[in-house]
Each structure stands twice: as structure tokens, then as C-alpha cells.
Amino acid sequence: MILMINGAFGAGKTTAANHLSSLIPNSMIFDPEEIGYMLRKIVPEGLRYEHEQTDDFQDMELWKALTVKTAIEVKRQYNRHLIVPMTLYKIHNFEYIYNGFRSLDEEVYHYCLIASEATIRQRLHTRGDTPEGWTYQQIDKCANALRDNRFQEHIDTDQLDSEQVIEQILNRIGVIS
């Protein structure tokens, strides 16, 4: 099984993933952000294609390819369910990764945690993000893009605490906590 937990920065993806990994037997967290950080370090900006010279490593073609290839190798090597928290709001990246995961495992679930901009701002503030920093700058485009029906299934987290979000995901994938 591969469980994708999508959502804007501050939606609760990492919190949910950490809790779920302790509740879903034989699972591990696979965080594609780590691949992005690695690419930033090994591919100098001057070497990147023009469209890749942004502040978002998801604009690097290698990122989505390596995300799928690394998931394949991690799953093959360790034979674990993958819990994948990531903000994935660009349709072409989402489709590439989702379809790549489906080629690896027929049991792929995708849940998109959504919240109002006010809730996201409050959560970013609570976790200590710098106001008007990079995560704050992503709120509008992520929150709006992720409400698209292509990112179903949505779980609106405005009125839910993390335990309720986790319970909803577990119920939807058929795991009783």
C-alpha cells in the first residue's frame, strides 16, 4: 500500500503521517522533500534548465522522476507500506507521481488535507514559521489549487483535530485503530 497525504503547508500532513506510521503495521514514512533537498545540493542552479531555476525544487524534472524511482527501490528493498506526506499541487507532478506509484502498487490512496487560509496561517504561526516566509507565500496557490476535484479525496481539517483526521484516513483505508 502507498498512502499519499497531500495538502498545503500547515494542513497537517506530517502530523498525520507520523501518527499513521505508528498505527499501520509494516509501514514507513517516505518524504519526497528529502529528494528535493538533495537535488538542490547536487545540481547547481546554473546547471538547471531555465524553468527549473525557481524557489521550488518540484520544478526540477529530476525531482518527480527520482521520487517515483526512489519509492520503487525503497518498497522493493524494505517491503513496507509507504506513507508519503507532501504538498503536491501542480497537476502534472501529481499525475506523474500518482501514476508512478500505481505502477508500483495497485493499492494507492490519496487524501488531500484542506483547510481555510486562516486555519493554515494559524498553524504555520503555531509551528514557528516566519510570517511572510516561503511557506506563507505558498498559501494562496496551494490552498486554491488543492481544492480542485482532481485532488480528491479531500478531508477538510478546519474543524478536526489530528486524531479525527487520522481516524478518518484509517476508516477510509479499512484499518481499524
Residue frames relative to the residue before (quaternion, step in Angstrom):
aa qw qx qy qz dx dy dz
M 1.0000 0.0000 0.0000 0.0000 0.00 0.00 0.00
I 0.1006 -0.7385 0.6620 0.0794 3.52 -1.21 0.68
L 0.1145 -0.7983 0.5911 0.0109 3.55 -0.73 1.13
M 0.1434 -0.7935 0.5901 0.0407 3.55 -0.39 1.29
I 0.0629 -0.7696 0.6350 0.0221 3.57 -0.87 0.99
N 0.0819 -0.8225 0.5612 -0.0427 3.50 -0.26 1.39
G 0.3221 0.7425 -0.5597 0.1779 3.56 -1.27 0.26
A 0.6401 -0.5125 0.4063 0.4032 3.52 -1.31 0.31
F 0.6241 -0.4924 0.4279 0.4301 3.54 -1.29 0.29
G 0.7793 0.2844 -0.2320 0.5079 3.58 -0.75 1.06
A 0.5114 0.6661 -0.4141 0.3510 3.60 1.24 -0.01
G 0.5969 -0.5971 0.3549 0.4015 3.61 1.18 -0.39
K 0.3104 0.7963 -0.4740 0.2118 3.59 1.26 0.27
T 0.7125 0.4587 -0.2680 0.4584 3.56 0.73 -1.04
T 0.6212 0.5290 -0.3364 0.4702 3.58 1.00 -0.78
A 0.6712 0.4867 -0.2957 0.4745 3.58 0.88 -0.94
A 0.6625 0.5170 -0.3162 0.4402 3.59 0.86 -0.92
N 0.6562 0.5145 -0.3169 0.4520 3.58 0.91 -0.87
H 0.6686 0.4784 -0.3012 0.4832 3.59 0.94 -0.83
L 0.6671 0.5171 -0.3080 0.4389 3.58 0.89 -0.90
S 0.6364 0.5435 -0.3475 0.4229 3.58 0.99 -0.74
S 0.6716 0.4675 -0.3053 0.4869 3.59 1.14 -0.50
L 0.7101 0.4582 -0.2525 0.4712 3.60 1.22 -0.38
I 0.6904 0.4157 -0.2630 0.5304 3.59 1.19 -0.48
P 0.3854 -0.7437 0.4941 0.2330 3.59 -0.45 1.17
N 0.8470 0.1705 -0.1334 0.4855 3.53 -1.23 0.64
S 0.5239 0.6254 -0.4183 0.3992 3.60 1.00 0.81
M 0.0695 -0.7658 0.6368 0.0561 3.50 -1.37 0.33
I 0.4713 -0.6493 0.5118 0.3072 3.55 -1.22 0.48
F 0.0831 -0.7532 0.6521 0.0229 3.53 -1.03 0.95
D 0.0571 -0.8387 0.5411 -0.0230 3.57 -0.27 1.28
P 0.3226 -0.7876 0.4973 0.1679 3.61 -0.35 1.23
E 0.4909 0.6414 -0.4486 0.3827 3.61 1.19 -0.21
E 0.6162 0.5638 -0.3504 0.4238 3.58 1.03 -0.75
I 0.6157 0.5272 -0.3363 0.4794 3.58 1.11 -0.67
G 0.6422 0.5263 -0.3115 0.4621 3.57 1.02 -0.80
Y 0.6461 0.5103 -0.3201 0.4687 3.57 0.96 -0.84
M 0.6387 0.5248 -0.3226 0.4611 3.56 0.99 -0.85
L 0.6655 0.5114 -0.3108 0.4461 3.59 0.88 -0.92
R 0.6153 0.5456 -0.3470 0.4510 3.58 1.01 -0.75
K 0.6882 0.4885 -0.2801 0.4575 3.57 1.02 -0.80
I 0.7881 0.3696 -0.1999 0.4498 3.60 0.87 -0.84
V 0.7206 0.3529 -0.2466 0.5434 3.62 1.18 -0.33
P 0.3279 -0.7668 0.5152 0.1978 3.60 -0.27 1.21
E 0.6100 -0.5885 0.3863 0.3638 3.56 -1.03 0.79
G 0.6508 0.5382 -0.3146 0.4333 3.59 0.99 -0.78
L 0.6569 0.5023 -0.2951 0.4785 3.56 1.22 -0.45
R 0.5815 0.6060 -0.3594 0.4068 3.58 1.21 -0.48
Y 0.5650 -0.5683 0.4726 0.3666 3.53 -1.23 0.55
E 0.6811 -0.5150 0.3273 0.4048 3.55 -1.16 0.56
H 0.7015 0.4647 -0.2812 0.4613 3.62 0.87 -0.89
E 0.6428 0.5129 -0.3186 0.4713 3.59 1.28 -0.21
Q 0.5883 0.5876 -0.3611 0.4223 3.59 1.26 -0.21
T 0.3679 0.6919 -0.5152 0.3470 3.53 0.57 1.28
D 0.6025 -0.5518 0.4248 0.3900 3.55 -1.30 -0.10
D 0.6607 0.4815 -0.2891 0.4980 3.60 1.31 0.15
F 0.3570 -0.7597 0.5000 0.2130 3.60 -0.47 1.15
Q 0.5501 0.6056 -0.4058 0.4075 3.61 1.19 -0.28
D 0.5815 0.5611 -0.3743 0.4549 3.59 1.27 -0.13
M 0.5680 0.5704 -0.3858 0.4508 3.58 1.28 -0.18
E 0.4996 -0.6831 0.4491 0.2864 3.57 -0.72 1.10
L 0.6399 0.5510 -0.3241 0.4264 3.56 0.99 -0.82
W 0.5821 0.6194 -0.3833 0.3614 3.60 1.04 -0.68
K 0.7223 0.4251 -0.2791 0.4687 3.59 0.70 -1.00
A 0.6330 0.5282 -0.3365 0.4550 3.60 1.01 -0.75
L 0.7019 0.4550 -0.2733 0.4749 3.58 0.88 -0.92
T 0.5668 0.5746 -0.3919 0.4416 3.60 1.12 -0.51
V 0.6931 0.4515 -0.2770 0.4889 3.59 0.86 -0.93
K 0.6841 0.4917 -0.3029 0.4456 3.61 0.81 -0.95
T 0.6521 0.4983 -0.3206 0.4729 3.58 1.00 -0.76
A 0.6216 0.5283 -0.3434 0.4655 3.60 0.99 -0.75
I 0.6239 0.5383 -0.3350 0.4570 3.58 0.97 -0.83
E 0.7136 0.4576 -0.2630 0.4607 3.57 0.81 -0.99
V 0.6349 0.5178 -0.3305 0.4685 3.60 1.01 -0.77
K 0.6689 0.4907 -0.2982 0.4720 3.58 0.92 -0.91
R 0.6548 0.5083 -0.3098 0.4657 3.59 0.95 -0.83
Q 0.7083 0.4814 -0.2623 0.4447 3.57 0.86 -0.97
Y 0.8261 0.2625 -0.1009 0.4883 3.59 0.81 -1.02
N 0.2626 -0.8153 0.4855 0.1749 3.60 1.32 -0.16
R 0.4224 0.6777 -0.4783 0.3654 3.55 0.80 1.09
H 0.5256 -0.5470 0.5246 0.3864 3.51 -1.32 0.30
L 0.2693 -0.7693 0.5588 0.1531 3.58 -0.96 0.83
I 0.1407 -0.7382 0.6556 0.0742 3.53 -0.99 0.94
V 0.0823 -0.8493 0.5194 -0.0464 3.54 -0.40 1.32
P 0.0677 -0.7936 0.6040 0.0274 3.61 -0.26 1.23
M 0.2825 0.7599 -0.5574 0.1787 3.59 -0.82 0.92
T 0.3877 -0.6560 0.5886 0.2700 3.50 -1.24 0.54
L 0.0995 0.8016 -0.5699 0.1507 3.53 -0.34 1.29
Y 0.0905 0.8521 -0.5030 0.1131 3.57 0.18 1.30
K 0.5925 0.5428 -0.3791 0.4590 3.61 1.22 -0.20
I 0.5011 -0.7096 0.4081 0.2808 3.55 -0.56 1.23
H 0.6836 0.4913 -0.3176 0.4364 3.63 0.79 -0.91
N 0.6453 0.4918 -0.3280 0.4839 3.62 1.03 -0.67
F 0.6337 0.5372 -0.3275 0.4500 3.56 0.95 -0.91
E 0.6980 0.4757 -0.2859 0.4526 3.59 0.76 -1.02
Y 0.6348 0.5319 -0.3304 0.4526 3.60 0.96 -0.82
I 0.7130 0.4460 -0.2579 0.4756 3.58 0.80 -1.02
Y 0.6470 0.5161 -0.3297 0.4543 3.59 0.86 -0.89
N 0.6909 0.4633 -0.2805 0.4789 3.60 0.85 -0.94
G 0.6175 0.5305 -0.3427 0.4689 3.59 1.07 -0.65
F 0.6498 0.4958 -0.3121 0.4843 3.57 1.01 -0.80
R 0.6412 0.5270 -0.3237 0.4543 3.60 1.01 -0.80
S 0.6396 0.5081 -0.3377 0.4678 3.60 1.07 -0.60
L 0.6586 0.5043 -0.2835 0.4813 3.56 1.24 -0.47
D 0.7969 0.0016 0.0771 0.5992 3.56 0.96 -0.92
E 0.4200 -0.7238 0.4861 0.2517 3.61 -0.71 1.02
E 0.6952 0.4452 -0.2625 0.4995 3.57 1.17 -0.55
V 0.2033 0.7581 -0.5811 0.2152 3.54 0.12 1.38
Y 0.0925 -0.7733 0.6267 0.0269 3.54 -0.87 1.04
H 0.0784 -0.7772 0.6231 0.0381 3.54 -1.09 0.77
Y 0.0121 0.7747 -0.6309 0.0402 3.54 -0.78 1.09
C 0.1904 -0.7786 0.5935 0.0720 3.51 -0.91 1.00
L 0.2389 -0.7690 0.5812 0.1173 3.55 -0.54 1.21
I 0.0347 -0.8032 0.5945 -0.0137 3.54 -0.66 1.10
A 0.0156 0.7682 -0.6394 0.0266 3.53 -1.26 0.54
S 0.6024 -0.5427 0.4290 0.3981 3.53 -1.25 0.35
E 0.6397 -0.5264 0.3917 0.4004 3.54 -1.24 0.42
A 0.6226 0.5401 -0.3440 0.4498 3.60 1.03 -0.72
T 0.6554 0.5007 -0.3102 0.4728 3.59 0.95 -0.84
I 0.6543 0.5069 -0.3174 0.4629 3.58 0.92 -0.88
R 0.6408 0.5195 -0.3282 0.4601 3.60 0.93 -0.84
Q 0.6565 0.5088 -0.3107 0.4621 3.58 0.94 -0.86
R 0.6672 0.4989 -0.3038 0.4623 3.60 0.93 -0.85
L 0.6410 0.5067 -0.3275 0.4745 3.60 0.99 -0.79
H 0.6335 0.5233 -0.3199 0.4717 3.57 1.03 -0.80
T 0.6658 0.5195 -0.2973 0.4454 3.58 0.90 -0.96
R 0.7233 0.4220 -0.2644 0.4785 3.57 0.96 -0.75
G 0.6051 -0.6334 0.3221 0.3590 3.57 1.28 0.09
D 0.3676 0.7224 -0.5103 0.2874 3.59 1.18 0.31
T 0.5327 -0.6383 0.4611 0.3102 3.55 -1.13 0.72
P 0.4526 -0.6741 0.5011 0.2993 3.61 -0.72 1.00
E 0.8202 0.1465 -0.1870 0.5203 3.53 -0.97 0.98
G 0.4276 0.6728 -0.4757 0.3719 3.59 1.24 0.39
W 0.7951 -0.3494 0.2108 0.4486 3.56 -1.35 0.01
T 0.6798 0.4870 -0.3148 0.4489 3.63 0.82 -0.90
Y 0.6333 0.5156 -0.3326 0.4716 3.58 1.04 -0.72
Q 0.6484 0.5338 -0.3145 0.4425 3.58 1.03 -0.78
Q 0.6680 0.5136 -0.2921 0.4524 3.59 1.20 -0.46
I 0.4456 0.7438 -0.4342 0.2441 3.60 1.22 -0.41
D 0.7102 0.4784 -0.2914 0.4263 3.60 0.59 -1.11
K 0.7310 0.4333 -0.2723 0.4514 3.59 0.65 -1.04
C 0.6690 0.4896 -0.3172 0.4605 3.61 0.95 -0.75
A 0.6815 0.4989 -0.3006 0.4430 3.57 0.76 -1.03
N 0.6870 0.4735 -0.2894 0.4691 3.60 0.93 -0.84
A 0.6773 0.4976 -0.3021 0.4499 3.60 0.85 -0.93
L 0.7062 0.4976 -0.2787 0.4195 3.59 0.88 -0.89
R 0.5709 0.5764 -0.3920 0.4337 3.59 1.22 -0.16
D 0.4499 0.6892 -0.4403 0.3587 3.59 1.31 -0.21
N 0.5615 -0.6397 0.4184 0.3169 3.57 -1.01 0.83
R 0.5615 0.6020 -0.3981 0.4048 3.59 1.17 -0.37
F 0.6885 0.4494 -0.2771 0.4973 3.59 1.23 -0.35
Q 0.2781 0.7617 -0.5313 0.2452 3.59 1.14 0.57
E 0.6192 -0.1149 -0.7749 -0.0538 1.78 -2.15 1.08
H 0.3346 -0.7372 0.5566 0.1867 3.52 -0.97 0.92
I 0.0675 -0.7294 0.6767 0.0749 3.52 -1.24 0.61
D 0.2576 -0.7759 0.5604 0.1325 3.56 -0.47 1.24
T 0.1781 -0.8424 0.5063 0.0478 3.57 -0.46 1.24
D 0.3475 0.7685 -0.4865 0.2278 3.60 1.23 0.07
Q 0.8049 0.2645 -0.1112 0.5195 3.57 0.85 -0.99
L 0.6247 0.5425 -0.3348 0.4510 3.60 1.27 0.18
D 0.3327 -0.6851 0.5936 0.2599 3.55 -1.12 0.60
S 0.7193 -0.4656 0.2810 0.4322 3.58 -1.24 0.28
E 0.6223 0.5439 -0.3496 0.4411 3.62 1.01 -0.69
Q 0.6563 0.5026 -0.3096 0.4699 3.59 1.01 -0.78
V 0.6172 0.5285 -0.3393 0.4740 3.59 1.05 -0.73
I 0.6613 0.5100 -0.2969 0.4632 3.57 0.89 -0.96
E 0.6452 0.5239 -0.3141 0.4589 3.58 0.95 -0.89
Q 0.6428 0.5162 -0.3265 0.4623 3.59 0.97 -0.81
I 0.6635 0.4936 -0.3110 0.4683 3.59 0.90 -0.90
L 0.6602 0.5098 -0.3168 0.4515 3.60 0.86 -0.89
N 0.6519 0.5069 -0.3123 0.4696 3.58 0.97 -0.80
R 0.6833 0.4996 -0.2921 0.4452 3.57 0.94 -0.86
I 0.7230 0.3909 -0.2579 0.5079 3.61 1.07 -0.59
G 0.5462 -0.6660 0.3707 0.3474 3.57 1.30 0.07
V 0.5267 0.5741 -0.4432 0.4433 3.57 1.15 0.56
I 0.2380 -0.7741 0.5729 0.1261 3.56 -0.71 1.08
S 0.3047 -0.7704 0.5327 0.1727 3.58 -0.74 1.05
